Structure formats: structure tokens, C-alpha cells
Amino acid sequence: MTAMNGKKQNTSTGAAEKLEQYIENRDFSVDAENDLPAGWSRWEPLWTEASCQVQTHPEGLEMEAPQKPYGVGGVWQKIAGIAGGQAYGVEATCALRDIIYPHQSVMVRIHWTQQGQLLHPAGVLVRGINSDDTAQFADVLVAPQEADGAQVHLELKWPRGGSVLWKQVSMRATEPPPPRPVKIGTVYLRPQHSTPQRNLELCAAQIDAAGALGLDIVCLSEALAIVGSGATVRDVAEPIPGAATELLGAAARRNGIWVVAGLTECDGEVLYNTAVLLDRQGELAGRYRKVHLPREEWKQGITPGEDYPIFQTDFGTIAIQICYDWFFPEPHIIWGMQGVEVVFAPTWGNTKPDVDGRVEGETTFRVRARDNGVYMVPSVYDGQSMVIDPMGRILVANGGKEGVFWCEVDLNEREHLPWVGHWHATGSRDRMPHTYAPLLEEASTTR
């Protein structure tokens, strides 16, 4: 059994809650001498023909782009007196009218500055919640140590005939956000000359080992009852919940740990390759039925699943994939757009490293993590069981050994790429789902 520590947590010290406001004219009061509220400046694209209209309104500040579905524009304000390492609470509210994609089109961005120069070209996007007619932004951001100023930007991107009415925006010093640490584990275990029951008992022992390490969640591999036992899907298929989830659930319960495990499910006369999520009480919290089936599975009569559920745990938002799913990028895109933070992957094989320049499973899993800004946690029989961070770094791997391998990560950490910033926030806004219709069409060419 191996225990390994992963990422260090980022910590910042902040002053007690302050009432001081850093934004002038935060409710956009009209300035009779200007066409914009006092304190605010207009920003426009270099190609000014694509500019949005920005104008005062009795109830705030209005942005729209009539006849310009892909218009862009907004306002910004320079903020002085920022203290490096201090946390700042940012809030904003706006009303939406006919905005088709609010998450893509309406943004609040903070740029940290030093002596007037941007510290990062992308800045930081403020988190928000959108409904059909309102967007509310609320976030706590920690200024980089070298920052002495900031800019707050209110942005409208591609309104497609809609408009935005900004009602208020505020920024004040506050306490830093607490870290959100989670201890994530993965198992490498490939039984040999075993039986289905013995396999399940070995997996329960791994759950006990993960519990002794104080982990929050542990991922077991695919088709647990089959590997190394000589059994077939007909031998081990059972309803879920059933005897297997009862045995594994008892281990989860006595250790107070979440468990992801791959089983063979029969639902009446239908057979699935399924992964279950068991909560800290050992109860069935959800299941994922493998969607992408290789020939070895569909020829056995296994039926594919039809959706990509997400699961809310007490530490964050997760999803589950199974083995061959890793060949297909679309599920991870869907999960990334839905706010999934960690994807667990019970996998037969493989996560082997590249050979002769040919991309293998290890690289693909790392790319899936990096493409979507999520943690990837495969538990495998071929290759290495790993925890991979949103930048594609392997935080921990089994290195040829059996047992539980783990690291602690902070799900509140927002690491920035050099150019685009925090990809988990940026990527979901910059995708163009309305252009992806060909993905829904059956292939028509001979291959």
C-alpha cells in the first residue's frame, strides 16, 4: 500500500471583512455631462464596426447590438489601492433580455495590475449563475502578491439580438475563500486465479485501506467480478443494488468513504457495463452505464447506456466514465460544460505510455484532463492507475505496485494557463455548440 501527497494548497491571509468599496458609481448613476455613468469608461473592439451600444438607462447601464449578432463591447473601471495577497469579494447583477447563451455572452472580468500593467492578459472571470432573465455574479478572488491595482470589466459578447441591463457591481476586501481539500485515491489491483466473490472481497479490503488513509473517495476498476476469475458476464451479472453493492457498500460505510466501482448489471433482461457510486453511508448514490462499447462487449449482448449523469458529493461535482469511453472526447466536453470537477474512470486498459511516438492511453487521459480543465482518475488493469490534474500533470501513479495511491488536491484552486487563463471557466464560454450539429449526424461515408 502506498500513500503519496500531491498538490500543496494555496493559502492567503486576508484582513477582516471591510465595508470599503473599491468601485466608484457601482449602481451606474447617470452623469449629466457624459454619455456614460461617472467613473466608467467604454471599451470597444479594434474593429469598431462590431461594437455594441452602451448607454445609460433609468435602471442601470444597458448593452445591446441591434443588427450585430456577433457584436462585442462593454465598460471598465480602473481600481487603485489593491493589496497583494488580499482577498476581494466581487458581486454584480444584470437583467437579461433574449440572450440565447448567457454563460457565453455576459461576463464580469477582473484584471490585476502592477503599476498599470496587466499581470495576465486573460484576467479572472467572476463566477456567476444565470437564469432566463437574470445573471448574478458572486466570487472571492485573491490578488497576486505583486498586484497594486485592478480593472473591473463588464463584457457583452455576441448578444444575437438580445440585451443586458447592468444593475449593480461591487468589490470590497474580505476574508480569503477557504480551500476545498479532497483526498482522492485510485487502486491498482489485478487478481489472478481468483473467483468473483474473492475479487469483491479483495476490493473491499482496498476500500478499508483507503479508509485507513483518511481518503474522501477511492476509485476501483472495471468489471471487478470478472478480471482474473475466469467468469463471464452471464456468471456475474446481477441487479443494482444487489449483493455486490451490499458487500462494497458495507466497506464504504465502515470507512466513511465514497467509492466508485465497476460492476456487471442486469436490469430485467438487459445487460449493462455499469459503474456505481456509493456514498459514505454505503448507499447507492448513482450509476453510470457505459455508453461506448467495443466489439468485445456488444458482441456479448451488452447494451449501451444513453446519458452522461453528473453526481453531487459533499466535496464537489463528479462524473464517471468506463474504459473505451476514453477514446471519445464528447462526454468530457459535456461534463466540462456542466461544471464537473473530477472524472473517475474504472478502466480495463489502458493507460500505457506512448511507444514510438504513437499516442497511448496515458497521453489521452492527460489530454482529456487538460482539454476540459478537470481531474481524471483512472483505475486500470493495464498501465498505471493515476490521478491527473486539470493541467494534465500526473500527480500520483502506482508505478508497478499494487494498492491504493492517492493525493490531496484543492478543488478551489484556479491555476491559469499562460494565455487563456483558467481553462475550466474559459473553455465552457468559448465553445460553439450551435456549430456542432454534424456530431449528431450518422456517418455516411465508407471508411
N, C-alpha and C positions, 0 to 999 in steps of 0.2 A: 504494500500500500504506500502510495506516495502523496505527500501534501506539499503543495507549492504555492507561494504567494505571488500574485500578479500585480496589477497596476497599483501605484500609490494613489491615495486620494488627494485631490486638490483641496487645500484649506485656505481660507482667507479670514482675516479678522475685520470686523466692522464695528462702527460706532453704534450706540443705541439708536433706536428709532428717532428720526428728526422730523420736524414739521417743515423745515426749509424746502421751498420749491425751487427747482433749477430751471424751470421753463417759464418764460415770460408769455403772458396772454394765452394761458392754456385753454381757455374756452372760446378763443378766436373773436374777441370783441372787435367791432368794426372801428377802423381808423379812418376818420373822415378825409384825411389828406392823402391816403393811399388806396390802391385797389386791393390791398391785402391787409389782414389784421396786423397790428403793430407787433414787431419782433419776428415776424415770419418772412422768409424770402422764397421766391418761386424757383424751382429748378425745372429745366426743360431738356429734352434730348438734343444732341448736336444737330440732328436733322429736325429742325423746328417744325417742319410740316407735319410731323407726327405728334405734336404737343397736345396734351389735354388742356381743357379750360379749367382754370382755378379761379373761383370767385367767392366773394363774401355772400352770406346768406343770413337771414334773420335768426336762424337757429344754429349757425356754425359756419363751416367752410365747405363749400361744395366743389367736387371734382367730377368732370364728365368729358366725353369726347364725341359729340354728335358727328355722325358720318365717318368716324375713325375707329373701327372696332379694335384696331391694334394701337391706339394712341397710348402714350405714357406721359407721366408728369407728376408733380407734387409740390410740396413745400418742405423747407427745412429751417432749423434754427441752431445757431451756434451757442454752446453752453460752456461757460468758464467755471473755474473753481472745482474741478473734478480732482478727487484724491485717489492716487493709485492704490489698489487693494481694497478700496471701499466698495460696498455693495449699494446698488441703486434700484429702487422699485420703479418700474415703468408701467403706466396704465394708459389706455386710450379706448375710446368708444366711437363708433360711427354707425350711421344708418345706411343700409344698402338698398338700392332700387335696381332690380333686374340685372344684378351681377351674376353671371352664369357660374363662374368658378371663383368664389370669394377667396379661398385659400391661395389661389394663384394670383389674383388681381389686386388684393388690398393688403398692404404691408406697413408695418412700423419697423424702422431700422435704426439702430444706434451705431454710430461710428465713434470709436475712441480716438483721440488725437493727442499728439505731443507737439507743443509749440505750433499748433495749427495744422500739422501734417497728419494724415490718416495713418493709423498703426496697422490697419488691414484693409485692403480695398473692398472687401465684401461687407465689413461690419458684422453686426449681430442682429438677426431677426428676432423680434419680440414675439413670444408665443401668444396665441390667441384662440378663441373659439368662435366659429361662425355659425349663424343660423340663416334662414332665408332672408331676413330683413335687418339683421344686426351683426356687427363684428365687435367683439370685446377682447382687448389685448391686456394681458397682465403677466409680468415676468419680473424676476430679480436677477440682475446682471452685476458681475463683479468687474470693476475697471482694472485693466492691466496695471502692473506696478509702475510702468513708465508713463501712464496717461496723466495729463494735466487738464484735459478738456474733452469735449464730446460734441457731436452733432446728432440731433434727432431728425429723422426723415419720415414724412408721411407720404406713402407712394401709392399711385394708381397705375396699374399695368393691364392693358388690354381689356377695357371695360365691356367691349362688344355691345354697345348701345346702352349700358347701364350707367349708374352714377353713384357717388359716395358723398355722404354728408357727415363730415367730422364734427363731433360734438365736444369732445374734450381730450386732452392729453396731459399727463403729469409725470414728473420724475422727482423722486426725493431719496435722500440717503436712508438706508435701512440696514437691518442685520443681513449677513450673507445667507444664502439658502443652505440648509443642511445637506450634507452628502446623502446619497441614497445607495449605501453599500449593499451588495448582494454577493454571497459566496456561491459560485456556480461550479458544479462538478460534472465530470464525464467519466464513463467507465470503459476500460478495455478489458474484456473477458471473452475468451473463445473456448467454451467447453469442448472436450473430446471424449469419445467413448462414453457418452452420458445418456440420460433419459430426459424426457420433457419435464417430469417432476423435479428431477435433480437440477436441471437448468434453472427452474424457477427458484429453488432453494438457494442456489449459488447467487442468483441476482438479489434475493432478499438479504443475503449476507453482505453484498456490496452496498445495499441501502443502509444496513447497520453501520458499515464502515464510514459511509458518507455522513451519517448522523453523528458518529463519534468525532468527526472533524468539525462539526457545527455548521455544515453546509445548509443553504436555503433550498437548493434544488439539485437533483442529480439526474443525468440522462443515461439510460440504458439503451441497448442496441435493438436491432430489428429482429422480428420473428424469434423471440427468446426461447421458446419451447422447441424450436426445430434445430437450431445450429448444433452440430456435433452429436445429435441424438439419433440420427437415422430415421426420425419420424417424418411424416408427410403432413400436408395441410389438412387432410382428412382425419389424421390421427389426433391433431391438437386443436382443431377449430372448436370454439365454444362461444356462447353468448357473452356479451359485455354489458353490465357486470356479470362476473362468473367466478369460478374457482381461482383462476389466475389473478384477477384483480383483488380477490379476497386475500390471497396469500401476500401479494406485493403491497396491498393496502395496509395490512397489519404491520408490515415493516415500516411503511411511511408513517403510520400513526405512532408507533412506539418511539420513533426518532423525530417526530415533528418536522418532517421534511416533505417538500414537493418532489414528485417522481414522474419522469417521462419514460415509458416502456413500450416496446413494440410487441404486439400480440397478433394472433390469427383469430379473426372474429367471424362467427356465423350469425346472421340475422335472419332467422327462418331458414329459407333455402338459399340465401345469398351469402357469398363468401367475400370477406374483405381482408386486406392487409392493413391493420389498424395500429395506431399508437395512442395510448391513453395518457391522460394527465390525472394524477392522483394528488389530492391536496394534503395539507399537514395532518388532517384527521383521518387520512387514508380513504377518503371518499372519492368517487369518480367525479372529477371536475370538468371533464371534457374528453373528446376523442377526435382524432383526425384519421380519415380513411384515405389511404394513398391514392392519389389521382393518376399519376403517370406510371403505367405498368409496362415493364419489358416483356418480351415474348415468353420468358420462363414463367411469368405469372399469369398472363391472360390465357396461355395455353392450358393452365391448370384449372381454369374456370373462375379465377379471382375477378371480382367486379371492381371497377374503379370508383373512387369517391368523386364527388361533384362540386365540392366547395373548399374554401380555404379559411376555416374558422380562426378567430383570434381569441385569446384567453386572458382574462384579468386575474392576476395573482396579487398577493399582498406586497410584492416588491416591484411589480411592473407588468408591462403588456408583452405577451409572448405568443409565438406560433410554433407549429410542429410540421416538419416535412419528413418523408421517409425515402431513403436511398435514391432510386432512379429520379426522383423529383429534382435532384441537384443538377441534372442535365438541362433543365429548362428554367430560364430566368424569370418567366412571367409571375410565378407565385411570389417570389421575393419582392418583385416590384409592387404587387398588390399589398403585401404586408407592410412594406416600407411606407406606402401612401396612407395606410391605415394606422400608422403610429406604432407598429410593432418594434420592440427594442431588442429582443433576443429570439432567435430561431433555433430550436432544438431539432436534432437530425439523427434519429435512430437509423443506422446505415449498415448494410451487409458489407458493401465495398464500392468504391474505395476512396481513401484519402492519401493515396501514394504520391510521392513527389514526382516531378517531371522527369522524363527519360528522353535523352536525345532531342531536347527542345520541344517535345510533344507535351501539351498541357494535360495534366492528370488531375485527379480529384483534389489534392491539396491546394493547388493553384486555383481551381474552380471555386472551392469553398471560400478561399480568401477573397476572390473577386466578387462573389455573391455578397459577402460582408461589406466590402468597400463600395460596391455599386449602390447599396441601399442604406448604408450607414447603420448597420445592425450587427450585433454579436451573433456569431454562428457557433453552435456547439454540437459537432458530430460525435457519436459513439459508434465505433465500427468494429468489424472483424478483420478487414483487410486495410492496412495502412495504419494511421495513428488516430486515436481519439484525442480531440483537441478542444480548446476554447480560443476563438479568433475574435479580435476586437473590430470595431467599425472601420478602422483604417486598414484592415487586412493583416494585422500582425498576429502571429501565433503567440498567445500568452502562456499557454501550457500545453504539453503533449506527453503521451505516455512513454515515448522513446523505447519501445520494445518491451516494456514491463506491463504486468497485469495490475489491476487495482483501480482506485479512484484517484483522479487527477483534477486539481481544482485551482481556482484563483478568485480573489475578491476584486470586484470592479465597482465603480461608482456610476450608476445609471444617470446621475445628474451632470456628469462631466460632458462638456461640449468642446471637443477638440476640433480645431479648424484646419482645413486644407489651405495651402498657401494662397490660392487664388479665389476659390469659390466659397470659402468659409465652412460653416458647419453643414456638412452634406445632408444629414438626416433632415434638416429643415429646408435646405435649398433645393435638393433634388425633387422633393414632392411638389414644389411650387413650379419648377421649370419643366416638368414632364408635360407632354402634349397629348393627353388621352384621346382627344377628338380626332387625332390623325392616325390612330392605331386600328381603325376598322379592319384592315386586311388580316389582322390577327384572328378575327372571328370568322374568316372565310376558310372553307375546306381547300386544301392544296389541290390544284387542278393539273399540274404538270407531272409528267412521268420522270421519276428520278432513278 
